[in-house]
Each structure stands twice: as C-alpha cells, then as structure tokens.
C-alpha cells in the first residue's frame, strides 16, 4: 500500500520557519476552538521576527485563550472575529478586537468571493493516515474556504486531535508547510447546573416532542437539557456545537436521526466543545459528522428537517416579545446574525419551533422579564414570529396572541414576587387593562407539577392548572357553548362573558380552590382550551363544590369523567372530605358521571335540581397518573 509517511515529514518545519514565510500586513485565518493552532500562535506572540508586524488575525469564534485579547499588540497583530461572545465581547467594546457582523451561513462566501481577503491559513489537523489524509477534526467552520483563498497554508498536526466523519478530510498536499504541535487541544469542562437551570431545562424538554430535530449551543441550559431529553424517542441532531451533553444523549438511545430530511441517520455539527472524554468518543465515530458552518447554519438545510427545534438562551425579554441576547464573557449565542439562521430554519421546518429560554431572575435577583429592553444591547426583535418563551416557572405561548395576551402570558412565568409589579407597570404603559386583577402572592401557590398529557383515543389532551393569562381562551370557550350547555353550567341563560367577570374567574386562589383545564393542539404550536373543571372550598366546610364543562365537540370521550376523578384525588390529598354538586335534573350527561362514582354518594332533589353529596373514602386506590 502506498504510504505518505515520508513525504509529509518532508513538509514538516519548525514553528519559527513556518512563521518566517509570513509577510508584513498579511491577513491570517486561524482555526477555532479545540482546533486552535496553539503552538503556532504561541510562537507568533513571543517571536521577535521582523516580518511579524501589522498582521490581521481572522478567527470565526474566539473560544480559546491562545490569542491574547486582553492586551493590545499595536505593531504585531489585530484580531478580527465574527462572534462577539465568549471572551471577545469586552475586547470588542474596548476597541482591541474588530467584529465583522454576519450570519454564520454567509461567512464562507465572504472568503470565497474575496470580500474578506485571506493571505495565509493556519489550520489545526490530525496526523495524516497512510494515504496522506488529515482530518479537520471537530472544527470545520470555514477552514476549506480559507485554505482555497490563501497564498500560504500551514497545518498544525496534533496527535491528540480526533479523526471525525463528514466533510473533514484534507490531504497533506493541500499544505505548504506542516508544524508538529507540542500542546494538547483545548478542553472545556462541563457546565455546573443549579436548581433554577434544571427546572428551566425540564420545562424546555416538555416542549420537545418525539422525532424532533434539535440544535444545541453552549452553556448550563444545554448541559441540563440533555439529561431531560433521555426519555424521548427518535430524536435528531443538527447543531452548531456538539457537546458532552449530546454525547450522553446519543448514548442513552434517544437519538436515531431516522426522521431527518437532511443528513438522515447522522448527527450533524460544525464544532465540538467539551472534555477530553468527548474528543476520544468522537475519534473515528461515524454516528456524528462535522460539516462547514455554511452547511450547518444554512436555513434551507435546517428547514428540511421536520419538527426542528431551535433553543436560544436569552438574557432579557420585555412584555411585547422583544428579546435581549447575552453579551460579555461566556456568551455563546452572540448577535442576532447568528441567531437568525437557526430562527429562520425553524420557521421553514414543518412543525418547527423556536424556544427562547431564560431564568426568571438574574444572579442578583432582578427580574429578567421587563416592561422594555430598550436600554439593553444585542436585541433580537422579531415579535411577529415569536413562538415560545420558557422560564423555570412555565411556558408562555406567543403565537397568534395580542400584545396584551402576550404580556399576561409572560407575567405568568415571571418570578412570583415580580408579577404584581409587572402588572402595575403594564397597566401604566397601557399594555394591560386598567382594571386588570392580580392576586398578590398567589403565584407561589401555582401547582406547577400538575401538568401532563393524556390520550383519549386519537386525541391528546394537555392538562394543567388554570392561569390568569387563560382569560381570553376561556372567554372563547364560553362563546363556543350552546345555549343549553350554558344553562346547564350556570343555571341561567347567560349571553355574554365580559372581561371583568372572566378575569375574576381565572385568578384562582389555590389555597381554597383548584381549576384544571384541558387543551388540544389545533395547529402546530397553538393550543386551545376545550375543558375546565374546578372545585372551590370555603374555609370551615368539609365539602367543596365542584363544576366542570367540556367543549361539545369533545363530548363522549371521557374527558369530563377523567377530570372528575382527577379532582377527587387532588381534593382528597388536601384534606377535603368530599364534593358537593348541583345538577339540573334533565342534564343526563352530568348525572351519568356522578352516578358512576365508585364509592357511595347521597342525592337530594330540590325542585329541578339534584344535589349530590359525594363523601370521599378514607383511602383511594393508587393510580400512577392521577397521583402527581
């Protein structure tokens, strides 16, 4: 077999010799992250060679620390980057580093077209195989385009660099010189996870269905999210960053990539970022492929995957839906340009969704949900396409909602101690009604754990506790009822349900009452309330009154009976001794539900009304679903 072992060694030179080929004023492309050519960069920084002056270093993302940007080297070089986050933000703000605003998917074209000139390219590579092929490993970004544009190409061989699958192989003949690295790749420790981030990730995971295709960036949210996705089935991965959390997710069996429309059967990434264990696992591993940033970030490629989920960590969001992305050290999303590729891709995907996720408060205890983010940099404003916003306190559905409805939904997922003030500010800004009700202190009592899905034949119903932001949807439910259904529910021929009455109804004091609603998805990402059941309990009384109603389109499916049994278990657990219900004598549907109660009940007729007394037994049979 032909071997290039001797040929490539003839191209191997010292770092000093390779740098001697650099001319003053050159634009030099450097690999990113784990593939950062640390040996060449270290010699560049320390060298006193006369030719190494007035250079422009170009790096897509400054993830490592090999290129000092906390100091200014006015004669030697200046760094240009396309990514304002991680460690570059402070240097950009201070004027020590130049930022090139661009969508990631367009960066390779800038090199190819000559809009950004590249004179030399220094690329981190694996050792060549017997045929002379090296791997670009875990950092493809725009390396090929830079090499094609450069007059001088230098490969830095790192023996610990993994050989990866995908569009990663280059031949030693593509390099003018090779340098042997004397440093290990850059490894990044796994992110710590606190309770808030873990709850936030749990809520995000609840929005991701089986067979979805997901994208990951970097940070604690994604570290926690991986663990919460392990129970999912048939997931796909198409992501800019591949991490330890995704490695664990693949190992769990949750990822198959079978339902992807692009790169089916393979997980796709542009970068890897993580521990030494991750790099060893990626070495010669065919289940993950690495491709250029233009391929991975192309919205058309992203959109070919059904149910593509873009998950974006956010710094702040205001009540109108404008977000402020993270800035400064540790930022992994950078600017709107990078976000836009994946945001647009999710919009093109059939069943695709975009999730903006953030803790309800920052590290100093201030609310991350504001009346306005006008004073914050790095804004991403696309309110007409806003889909989901998630905090550790819940999920706000934005699609199709008015500004007022969005504000109520966002207030519902703010920190409970901040909600009353947000209501006050929103009323002052005329975003909410001036008579908007908010029961101070009730937010802490919202039963967050009572949130689940249940199948009734071919209809999946999402059950959760009622929220103040459900006001408009509950009004729409009222107006879908027939006159008979309204009469059976209210014992009166009510024709209207104005705001003032409905908002009192949806502001539930969970110390005394419980209201559960059932929702169905009528369009991808859009849910509608189709049922509600509640009990209300007056202090000092042993029995609570119960009422419920189901959209007539969904009668006969067992939803009302399910809610009835569910409320029995909740009330029993809270120490209530039984239920009391008033039912019109000709309401056969409700009578059948109560008459099927598994334990003894008592009835009394008062005119046209049957009064049911339903004492609970001392213990109830165990039920894994209903005991939450």
N, C-alpha and C positions, 0 to 999 in steps of 0.2 A: 504494500500500500504506500502511495506517495505520502511523504511527510514534509511538513514545513518547519520542523523543529529547528533546523539550522538556518533556514532563510530568514525567519522572523528575528532570530537572535542577532543577525547582522544589522538589523534596523535599530536594535536597542542601544540607546545612548544615555549618557548621564543627564540629569535634570539641567545642569549648567550648560551643556552643549545644546540641548533642545531649546533652551531659552536664548541662546546666542543667535538663533535663527529669527528671533523676533526683531522687528524693526520699530523705531520710534513712531508713535501715532497709530499703531495698529488697533483694530477692533478685534478682540479675542473672545470667542464663545467658550464658556465653561459649563461642564455637566453640572447637574443639580443634585442636591440631597445626598443619598447614600453613594451615588456615583461621582461625587465631587472629587476632582483630581487634587487631593490634598498635598501630595508630595511636590508636584509642580508649583502649586500655589505657595507653599511654604518657602520654596527656593526663590520664587518671584519676589515675595515680600522681603526676604533677607538679603537678596543679591544686590551688589553694588555695580553690576554691569551697566555700562554707559548707554546701551541700546534700550534698556527697560525704563523708558520715560514716556510720559504723555500717552499712556495706553488707556483704552476703554475696554473694561471687562463686562461682558454681557452674560447674565445668568437669569434663566426664567424665574426661578424661585430661590431666594437666598435662605435655604434651610439650615445649612451648616454654619460653622464659625471660622472656616479656613480663610475666608476673605475678610479682613478686619474692616468693619464699617463704623466702629465706634471712634475711629481716628481718621484723620484726613491726610492722604498722601498726595499732595498737590502736584508733585513732579512725576510720580511714578504711575498712578492709575486713578481712574474714577469708575465706580460700579454703576451699571445700568441694569435694572430689573423690571419685569412685567408684573411683579407681585408685591403689593405694598405691605403685606402682613409679615407674620413670623417675627424676625428680628430686624427687618428693614424699615419699618414704619417710622421709628424715631429718627433714623438717619436720613430718611427722605424728608421728613418735616424740618430737620436741621440743615438741609441743603447739602449733605455729604454724599447722597446717593440720588441718581436720576431714575424716575419712574416713567415707564412707557405704558400709558393706558391702552389696553387692548383686550379683546375677547381671546381666551386661550385658543379657541379653534382657528383663529386667524393668524396666530403668531408664526407658524411655519411659512405661510405665504409671504410674510414680511421679509423673511430671509430669502425665499425663492425668487421673489420679484426684485430684490435689491433695495427695497425701501429701507431695510436695515442692512448695512454692509458688514460682512464678516470676512476678515482677512486671515484669521487663524482660528482653529478649533482645537481645544484640548478636552479629550473625551475619556472618561473612565470606562475600562473594558475588562472582561475576564481574560485569562490566559487563552491563547489560541488552541484549537483542537488539532488533530493530526492533519486535517485538510486546510488549516490556516484560518479557520473562522473563530472570531471572538464574539462574545455576547455583550450587548449594551446593558444587559442585566435588568435592573429594576428602575432605571431612569431613561426612558426613551425620549421624552419631551420633544424637542426639535433637533436632536443631535444629527440626524441624517441630512436635514436641510442645511444645517450649519456646515457640515463636512463638505457637502456639494458646492457650497458657495466659497469656501475658504481656499486661499492660496497655499496655506500651510496647515497640515493636520498632524496632531500629536496624540498618540494613545497612551494612557497611563494604565499599565497592567497591574491588577490587584489580585493576588492569588486567592483571596477570600471572597472575591466577587462571584455571585451566583450566575450560572448559565440558565437563562429563562427562555420560555417558549414565546412564540409570537413573532412580531416584526423586529427582532432584536439582533440579528446576526450581521456582522461586518467582517470583511476579510482584512488580514494584515496588509495586503497590497493597497488598501484604502488609506493607509497612514504613511506619512513621510518619515516619521520617527516614532519609536516606542521607548517608553520610560518604565522602569520597574518601580512600582510603589513600595515604599517601606513603612506604610502606615495601614492600619485596619480601616475598613469602611466606617462611616458614621453610623452608630447605632443609637436608637432613640428608645428610652424606657417607656413602659406602658403608663397610661394616664391613671392617676388616682380617681376614685369615684366616691362622691359623698351621697348622703341620703336624698337630697333635692335632685341631683342629676339622675340618680337611679329611678326616682319616681317620674321624672321628666321622660326618660328613655322608655319607661313602661307605658306611658301614655302615647308616645310616638309609635311604639311597636303595635299598639292596639289598632292603629290606623293602617297598618300594612297587612294586606291580605295574602293568603297563599298564592303562589305563582307570580308574585310581583317581582319586578327587577329593581334593585336598589343601588344607590350611589352613596359612598362614604367620603367624608372629608376627615379632618384630624381633630382630636380633642376628646375630653371626658365623655361628652354625649355619645359619641360613636363607640367608645370603649364599653359603656354601659349598654348601649343598644344591641350590640352583638349578642350578649347573653340573653336578652329578652326576645330575640328572634329565633332562638334554637328550637322552639316548638312549632315553628312554621313549616310549611311543606312546599317543595318545588320552587324555591326562590332562585332568582338570577342575580348576577353581579355585573354591573357596568359602571365603573367608578374611576375618578381621577387618582385616588390614593388607595392602595391596598395595605391593610394594617394587620396587626396581630389579632384584633377582634374578628376580622373577616376570615383569617386563617382558622380560628376556633369555630366560627360559624360553618365553614365548609366541613371541618372535621366532624361536626355534630350531625351531619347528614341533611341539614335543612336546605342546602344549596344543590341544585341539579342543573340549572341553566337550560332545562328542556323546553321552556316556553318562550325563550327569547326569539325575537325576529331577526336579530343581527348577532353574529357570533354565537349561534346556538350551541349549547353544550360546553361553553367555555366561559370562565370568569375573565373579564377584561379590565385592565388598569393601565395607567400611564406611569405611575410612580409606586414604589413600595416605601413604607416608612415604619420602622419598628425595630425590634430587638434582633440580636444575633440568631435566636431561635427561628424567627421569621425568615431571615435570609437563608438559613440552612434548609428550611422546609421548601422554599421556592426553588432551590437549586435543582435543575433538571426535572421540575414538576410540571407535567403537561396540563394540569387542571386550571392553571392560571396563565393567561397570555398578556404580554405587555405590548402596547402599541403607542404610536406617536400621539402627542397631545391634540393634534388636529383630528385624528380619528376618534379618540375617546371623547373629546368635547364637542364634536360635531352634532348640532341639534337634530339633524336628519338621521344620523346613526342612532342617537338616543331614542328618537321618536319611533323607530321601527320596533322597539321593544314594548309590547303591551304592558299596561299597569306599571309604568316606570315611575318610581317614587324618588323625588329629589328632596333630601332632608337638609335644611340650611340652618345652622345655628345663628341666632340673631342677638344683637346687643340690646336694642330697644324697639318698641313698636308703639305707635300712637293710636288713638281711638278711631282714626279714619282708615288705618291699614297701611300707613307708610312705615317702613322699617329703617332702622339704622344698623348697618352691619358692624362687626367688630373691627377695631383698629388697634394698633400697637403691638407690643411684644406678645408672641404666642398666637396671634391671629392666623387662622388657617383658611379663611374664605377670601380675604382681600376685598376687591372692589366689585361694583355692580357688573363690570365686564365679565368677570369670571363666573359670577352667579348666573348671568343671563343665559349662557349656553345651556346649562342644565335646567334652568327655569323654562326656557323655550322648548327644550327637548321633552320635558314632562308634559307641556301643553300639546305637543304634537302626538304624544303617545295615546293610544286608545285606552281609556281608563287611567291615564297618568294623573299623578297628584303631586303637589308641592307642599311641603310641610316646613313652616318657619317655627323653630323651637327655641325657647329661652326660659330660664328660671324667672319666676315672678318678681324676684328681687335680686339686686346686685350684692356684691360682697359686703357692702357697708349698710345693707338693709333698706336701700331706696328702691322704689318701685321701678321695674323695667317696662311697665305699661304706663304711658303718659298721655296727657292731653294733646301734646305735639312733640315731634322730634326735630323741629325746625332748627334747633341750636346744635344738633349733633352732625358730625361729618359722616361720609361714607353711606349716604342714604340710597335706598333702593325703593323707588316709587313705581309700583305697577298695580294700583289698587283694583283696577278692573279685572285682573287675573288672579287676585289673591284667593287662595283656597283654604288652607288650614293653618291655624296658629295654635301651638301647644305649649302649655306650661306644666309644672308639676301638679297644678290644681285642675287640669282638664283640657278639653279641646274646644276651640271656637271655630265653627264652620262659617266661612266668609262668602262662599259662592252664592250669588243671587240676592244677597242681603243689602238693605239700605245702610247708609252711614249710621243711622240711629240703631238699627238692629245689630250692626257690627260692634258698635260701642257697647251695647248691653252684653253681647257675647264675650267681648274681651274683658269687660269688668267682671264677668262671672269666673274668669280664670286668673284674674289678678290675685295677689295675696289678700286673704280675707280682711286684714287690717287696713288695706289700702283702698278697698272698694267704695266705702262711704265717701271718701274724699274725691275719688274719681267721678262718682255720681254728681257730687257738688260742682266740680269743675266742668263736667259735661253739660250740666244744666245752665251754668253761667255762659258757656260758649254756644248755647242753643243747639247742642247736638242731641240732647235728650229733652223729653217733655219737662216743662217746669214743675209739673206735679208728680214727677217720677218718684216712686216709692223705693226705698231700700231699707231693709230691716238690719240695722247695725248689729254686728256680732253673729248673725246667722250663718255667715259664710264659713265659719269654722265648723259648723254642725252639718254641712252638706255631706250626705253619705256617699262618698266617692267610690267606695268598694261595691256599691250596688249598681254595677254597670256590666252588662253581659249581653250575649246574643243567644237566641233560641229559635229553632226551626219549627215551623208549623207547615208540614207538607213541603211545598216548594217555595214557601215564603219565609224569609229570615227576618225576625223582628229584633231590633236593638232596644233593650230595656235599660232605663236609668232613672234616677230621681229627677223630678221637675226642677227647672231653673227659672230665675226671673227673665232671662233672655228668651224663654219659650213663649212669651206673651203673644206675639203675632201669629206664631204657628198654632197656638191653642185657639185663638180667635178664628183662624181659618178652619180649624176642625169644627168649631161650633157652627159655622155657616155652611158646612157640608152636611149637617144632620137634617133629617126630615122633620117636619112639624111634630110627628108622633114621637120620634126619638127625643126631641127636646122636651116634650110634655112628660115623657116617662122619666127623664133625668131631673127636671126642675119642678114638676108638678104644676107647671104654668106655661101658657103659650108664649114664651119669650121670643121676640123677633130680632132683638139686637144685643150685642155684647160689646159695649164701648170700652175704650182703653181704661177708664178709671175703674171699672169693675173687674176687668180681666187682670190688670196688674196687681190688684189686691189678691186675686186668686192664685197667681203664680209666685207670689212672695210667701213661701211656706216657712212657718216656724217649726223646724224639725224636732224641737223639744216636745211638741204636742201632737204633731201630725206627720203623715208620710204620704207622699204623692209619687207614684211611679207612672212613667209614660212609656209607650211603645212606639218605636219609629221604624219605618221601612225606607229603603233607598229607592227613590223614584227615578233618579238619574244618577250616573256615576258621581259620587261626592255630594249628592243632595238628598237629605233625609226629610221625611215628613211625619209628624205625629199622627198616629192613627188610633191611639187608645190612651186612656188615662184612668187610673184607679187611685183612690186615696181613702185614708181614714183620718178622722180628726177627733182628738181626745181632750176633753175638758178635765182639768185637774180636780181630783177628789172623786171622780167617777171611775168605776171599774170597767165599763164598756166604752168602746169607741164606735162612732158612726162611720159607716163605710158606704162609698158610692163609686161607681165606675161606669165607663161608657166606651164603646168601640165603634169606629167608623163602620157604617153599614156595609161597605164594600168588603169588609173583612169579617163579617158575621159567619158563624158556623165553623170556625177554625179552631176554637178552643182558647182563644186569647183571653176572653173575659174570665173563664174558669181558672186559667193559669195565673192571672193577676190576683184573683181572689185568694187562691191558695198561697201565693207568694206573700201577700199582705198578712195573712193569718200567721205565718211563721215570723215575720218581722215584728208584728204586734206582740206575739207570744214571747219572743225573746226580750222585748222591752217591758215585760211585766203587765201588759194589758190582759184582762181576764176574758174578754170576748168582744164580739162585734154586735152592733145593732143596725138594722137596715129597714127602711121604709120602701115598700114596693107596691105600685098600683096593681090591683087585683087582675087586670087584663094584660099585664106585662108578663107574658108566658116565658119569654127568654130568661129574664132575671129570676123568676120563680124556679125554673129548672136548675139554674146554677146553685141556688141556695138549698133546694130540696135534695141535691146530690151530695151535700156535705156529709163527710164520713163519720161524724160524731153527732150525738143528739142535739136537736135545736128545738126552740119553742116559738110558736107563732100566735099572733092575736090579730083579729080583724077590727079595724076602726073605719067604718064606712067603706069606701072603695080602696082603702089602703091596708095592706098586710104588713104587720110589724114583726120582723124576725129578730129573735134573741138567740145569739149563737155563742154559747159559753165554750171556751177552749178547754180541752182536756189538760190534765196536769203535765203530760209529756206528749210530744208529737213524734211520729215516725221520722227516722233520719232520711234526708234527701240531699245528695251531694250538691245539686244545683241550687236548691232553694235555701240551703243553709250557707249563707255567704258572710 
